[in-house]
């Protein structure tokens, strides 16, 4: 009801009643608004929970296998649905014709903890009771009747040491070498052979770092950090340069391995993409390829790697030569044109694995 000046009474008491009435009405409206907002919040919260439940069910039914619930997750979910589960158990559903045929279960070998290899050295650590407890209450000493033992694997971090190579010098103090001028005045053992000349790193150290990089996928910059924690300051460039020297010294072995590889009845060839930084004539984002060629000699694999800036298989003509004519099969997972190198002896195993 709208009010104006003419409709208002002149009596003060009546005016107070109107004010009180309007104030109470306003309070009621605010209270209803608060209740409405709270009800709306709860409704939206419930709607959000329903949407989340729908998404979880979609993932369970149509998601990837790794995103579907495992049996353990299903069992754990029952912990939060005890009431629903108990109701379902008390009121079983009517039996329906089964769509599955039961099959005989198989027996799986029980897997346990594998023992540690026998060639690992064993260090016995004795955990004994005090001498004061080795006397019985009757006064006689206790006799050892057995023991309980358990093995725990331990590891000793890499031991760093410095090899001091000493070459003694010899000279004659009597004649000071004047008796035979054709011989040197001072005699000393020749410089020992090193796989990396003038390097401060031993062959064992180089074998360790190169194995970590190429077999264990531990880059040189991480190895530098590991050595630095032990107080050894070696730069990344030093490790890289010595690795190149080792490759140059061992390059004749690659040719021997290549000849050994040709004794295999078949070769497997594959290439993988990689990026090479600061390569002359190529962008850093362009693709290069690392080729792997694998054979089997006396039941042991022989694997060689070869880098090419492109995916072209032309290098195979020179690198493998007439192997395709002599061997039984040349298999590859790479480009189809490879087959043209060796005609009908080529077999393309697409998406195969070495």
C-alpha positions in Angstrom: 0.0 0.0 0.0 1.4 3.4 -1.0 1.4 6.3 1.4 1.3 10.1 0.9 1.2 13.0 3.2 -2.6 13.4 3.1 -3.2 9.7 3.9 -1.0 9.7 7.0 -2.8 10.3 10.3 -2.0 13.3 12.5 -1.9 11.3 15.6 1.6 10.5 16.8 0.7 7.1 18.2 -0.8 6.1 14.9 2.3 7.2 13.1 4.5 5.2 15.4 2.4 2.1 14.7 2.8 2.6 11.0 6.5 3.0 11.3 6.8 -0.2 13.5 4.7 -2.1 11.1 6.7 -1.1 8.0 10.0 -1.8 9.9 8.8 -5.3 10.9 7.7 -5.9 7.3 11.2 -4.9 6.0 12.9 -7.2 8.5 10.7 -10.1 7.4 11.6 -9.4 3.8 15.3 -9.3 4.5 15.0 -12.6 6.5 13.2 -14.3 3.6 15.9 -13.0 1.2 18.6 -14.5 3.3 16.8 -17.8 3.4 16.3 -17.7 -0.3 20.0 -17.0 -0.9 21.0 -19.9 1.3 18.6 -22.2 -0.4 19.9 -21.1 -3.8 23.5 -21.7 -2.6 22.7 -25.3 -1.5 20.8 -25.9 -4.7 23.8 -24.8 -6.8 26.1 -26.9 -4.6 24.0 -30.0 -5.2 23.9 -29.3 -8.9 27.7 -29.1 -9.0 28.0 -32.4 -7.2 25.6 -34.0 -9.6 27.6 -32.7 -12.6 30.9 -34.0 -11.0 29.2 -37.4 -10.5 28.1 -37.4 -14.2 31.6 -36.6 -15.3 33.1 -39.4 -13.2 30.6 -41.9 -14.6 31.4 -40.8 -18.1 35.1 -41.4 -17.5 34.3 -44.8 -15.9 32.2 -45.9 -18.9 33.9 -44.2 -21.9 37.3 -43.0 -20.7 40.7 -44.6 -21.3 41.6 -47.8 -19.6 44.0 -46.0 -17.3 41.2 -43.6 -16.2 38.7 -46.2 -15.4 38.2 -47.4 -11.9 40.2 -50.4 -10.7 38.7 -53.1 -8.5 40.4 -51.6 -5.5 38.9 -48.2 -6.2 35.4 -49.7 -6.6 35.8 -51.5 -3.3 37.0 -48.4 -1.6 34.0 -46.5 -3.0 31.7 -49.0 -1.2 33.1 -47.7 2.1 31.3 -44.4 1.5 28.1 -46.2 0.3 27.4 -48.5 3.2 23.7 -47.6 3.5 23.1 -48.1 -0.2 25.1 -51.3 -0.3 23.3 -52.8 2.7 19.9 -52.0 1.1 20.9 -53.6 -2.1 22.1 -56.7 -0.3 18.9 -57.0 1.7 16.7 -56.7 -1.4 18.3 -58.8 -4.1 17.3 -58.3 -7.7 15.5 -61.0 -9.6 17.7 -63.5 -11.3 18.3 -62.9 -15.0 19.8 -65.2 -17.6 23.6 -64.7 -17.5 25.3 -63.5 -20.6 28.7 -64.9 -19.5 30.0 -68.4 -19.6 32.1 -69.4 -16.6 35.6 -70.7 -17.4 38.1 -72.7 -15.4 40.4 -70.5 -13.5 44.2 -70.8 -14.0 46.9 -71.0 -11.4 49.4 -68.2 -11.3 52.9 -68.7 -9.9 53.3 -66.8 -6.7 55.8 -64.0 -7.0 58.0 -63.4 -4.0 61.0 -61.3 -3.2 63.9 -62.4 -5.3 67.2 -63.2 -3.4 70.2 -61.0 -4.0 72.9 -62.5 -6.3 75.4 -64.7 -4.7 78.4 -62.8 -6.1 77.5 -59.8 -4.0 79.9 -59.6 -1.0 78.2 -60.2 2.4 79.0 -58.2 5.5 77.7 -59.7 8.7 76.4 -57.2 11.3 75.8 -58.9 14.6 72.9 -57.7 16.9 73.5 -59.5 20.1 72.1 -59.2 23.6 74.3 -57.8 26.4 76.6 -60.2 28.3 74.6 -59.5 31.4 71.6 -61.2 29.8 73.4 -64.3 28.7 73.0 -65.9 32.2 69.9 -67.9 33.1 68.0 -67.2 36.3 69.2 -70.6 37.5 72.8 -69.4 37.3 73.9 -71.3 34.2 75.1 -69.5 31.1 72.8 -69.5 28.0 73.7 -71.5 25.0 73.3 -70.2 21.5 70.8 -72.5 19.8 70.2 -70.6 16.5 69.8 -67.3 14.9 67.5 -65.2 12.7 69.0 -63.4 9.8 67.8 -61.0 7.1 69.5 -59.4 4.1 69.3 -55.8 3.2 70.9 -54.3 0.1 73.4 -51.6 0.7 75.3 -49.4 -1.8 78.6 -47.6 -1.5 78.7 -44.4 -3.5 81.4 -44.0 -6.3 84.8 -43.8 -4.8 86.9 -41.0 -6.2 90.7 -41.4 -6.1 93.7 -39.8 -7.8 96.2 -41.9 -9.7 99.8 -40.7 -9.3 101.9 -42.0 -12.2 105.5 -41.9 -11.3 108.4 -42.4 -13.8 111.7 -42.6 -12.1 114.7 -41.0 -13.8 118.1 -42.7 -13.8 121.6 -41.3 -14.6 125.2 -42.2 -13.9 126.8 -39.9 -11.4 130.3 -41.3 -12.1 130.7 -40.7 -15.9 127.6 -38.5 -16.3 126.9 -40.4 -19.6 130.2 -39.6 -21.3 131.1 -43.3 -21.7 128.6 -43.8 -24.5 127.3 -40.7 -26.2 124.9 -42.7 -28.3 122.8 -43.4 -25.2 120.7 -40.8 -23.4 122.2 -39.3 -20.3 119.0 -39.7 -18.3 116.9 -42.9 -18.7 113.2 -42.8 -18.0 110.2 -45.1 -18.9 108.3 -44.0 -21.9 105.0 -42.2 -21.5 102.3 -44.8 -20.9 99.5 -45.2 -23.4 96.4 -43.2 -22.8 93.1 -43.4 -24.6 92.8 -39.6 -24.2 96.2 -38.0 -24.6 97.2 -35.3 -22.2 94.0 -35.7 -20.3 93.8 -35.5 -16.5 91.1 -38.2 -16.5 92.0 -41.9 -16.3 90.6 -44.6 -18.6 88.4 -45.9 -15.8 87.0 -42.4 -15.2 86.2 -41.9 -18.9 84.5 -45.3 -19.1 82.4 -44.4 -16.1 81.2 -41.0 -17.4 80.6 -42.2 -20.9 78.6 -45.2 -19.7 76.5 -42.9 -17.5 75.8 -40.6 -20.5 75.1 -43.1 -23.2 73.8 -46.1 -21.3 72.2 -44.5 -18.3 71.0 -41.3 -20.0 72.8 -39.0 -17.5 73.9 -35.9 -19.3 77.4 -34.4 -18.8 76.0 -31.3 -17.1 74.4 -33.4 -14.4 77.5 -35.4 -13.9 79.4 -32.1 -13.5 77.0 -31.2 -10.6 77.4 -34.7 -9.0 81.2 -34.4 -9.1 81.1 -30.9 -7.8 79.3 -32.1 -4.7 82.3 -34.3 -4.0 84.7 -31.4 -4.4 85.8 -32.2 -8.0 85.8 -29.3 -10.4 85.5 -30.6 -14.0 83.9 -28.7 -16.8 81.3 -30.0 -19.1 83.5 -29.2 -22.1 86.3 -31.4 -20.7 84.0 -34.4 -20.5 82.7 -33.7 -24.0 86.1 -33.3 -25.6 87.5 -36.4 -23.9 84.5 -38.4 -25.1 85.2 -37.3 -28.6 88.9 -38.4 -28.2 87.7 -41.8 -26.9 85.4 -42.2 -30.0 88.3 -41.3 -32.3 90.6 -43.9 -30.6 87.9 -46.6 -30.7 86.7 -45.9 -34.2 88.6 -48.9 -35.6 86.4 -51.1 -33.4 83.3 -49.8 -35.2 84.6 -51.2 -38.5 85.3 -54.5 -36.8 81.8 -54.5 -35.3 80.4 -53.7 -38.8 82.1 -56.7 -40.2 80.9 -58.8 -37.4 77.4 -57.5 -38.0 77.4 -58.8 -41.5 77.7 -62.4 -40.2 74.1 -62.1 -39.0 71.4 -63.8 -41.0 69.3 -60.7 -40.9 69.6 -57.0 -40.1 67.0 -54.8 -38.4 67.1 -51.1 -39.3 65.2 -48.2 -37.7 65.6 -44.4 -37.5 64.5 -41.9 -34.9 64.1 -38.1 -35.0 66.4 -35.8 -33.1 67.3 -32.2 -33.1 70.9 -31.0 -33.4 71.9 -27.6 -32.1 74.3 -25.3 -34.0 74.6 -27.7 -37.0 76.0 -26.0 -40.0 73.5 -25.3 -42.7 70.5 -26.3 -40.7 68.0 -24.6 -38.3 67.9 -25.7 -34.7 64.2 -26.7 -35.3 64.9 -28.9 -38.3 64.9 -32.7 -38.0 67.9 -34.9 -38.1 67.9 -38.7 -37.8 69.8 -41.3 -35.8 69.8 -44.7 -37.5 70.2 -48.0 -35.6 71.3 -51.2 -37.3 71.0 -54.4 -35.3 72.0 -58.0 -35.9 72.4 -61.2 -33.9 75.7 -63.0 -33.6 75.9 -66.1 -31.5 72.7 -65.3 -29.8 74.0 -61.9 -28.8 72.9 -58.6 -30.3 75.3 -56.3 -32.2 74.0 -52.8 -32.4 75.5 -49.8 -34.3 74.3 -46.2 -34.5 74.7 -43.9 -37.5 73.8 -40.2 -37.7 72.4 -38.6 -40.8 71.1 -35.1 -41.3 68.2 -36.3 -43.5 66.0 -39.4 -43.6 67.4 -40.5 -46.9 68.7 -44.1 -46.9 71.3 -43.5 -49.5 74.1 -44.1 -47.0 72.9 -47.7 -46.6 74.3 -48.5 -50.1 77.9 -47.6 -48.9 77.5 -48.5 -45.3 75.9 -52.0 -45.7 77.2 -52.7 -49.2 76.4 -56.1 -50.6 75.0 -57.4 -47.3 71.5 -57.5 -48.7 72.6 -59.9 -51.5 74.4 -62.2 -49.1 71.9 -62.3 -46.2 68.6 -64.0 -45.9 66.5 -61.1 -44.8 66.9 -57.3 -44.4 64.0 -56.0 -42.3 63.2 -52.4 -41.6 60.6 -50.2 -40.0 61.6 -47.1 -42.0 60.9 -45.8 -45.4 59.4 -48.1 -48.1 62.1 -47.0 -50.7 64.7 -48.9 -48.7 63.4 -52.1 -50.3 64.6 -50.9 -53.7 68.2 -51.2 -52.4 67.9 -55.0 -52.0 65.0 -56.1 -54.1 62.9 -59.0 -53.1 65.1 -59.8 -50.0 63.7 -56.7 -48.3 60.8 -57.1 -45.9 58.9 -54.1 -44.4 57.7 -54.8 -40.9 55.8 -51.6 -40.3 55.3 -50.6 -36.7 57.5 -53.5 -35.6 60.0 -53.4 -32.8 63.6 -54.2 -32.6 
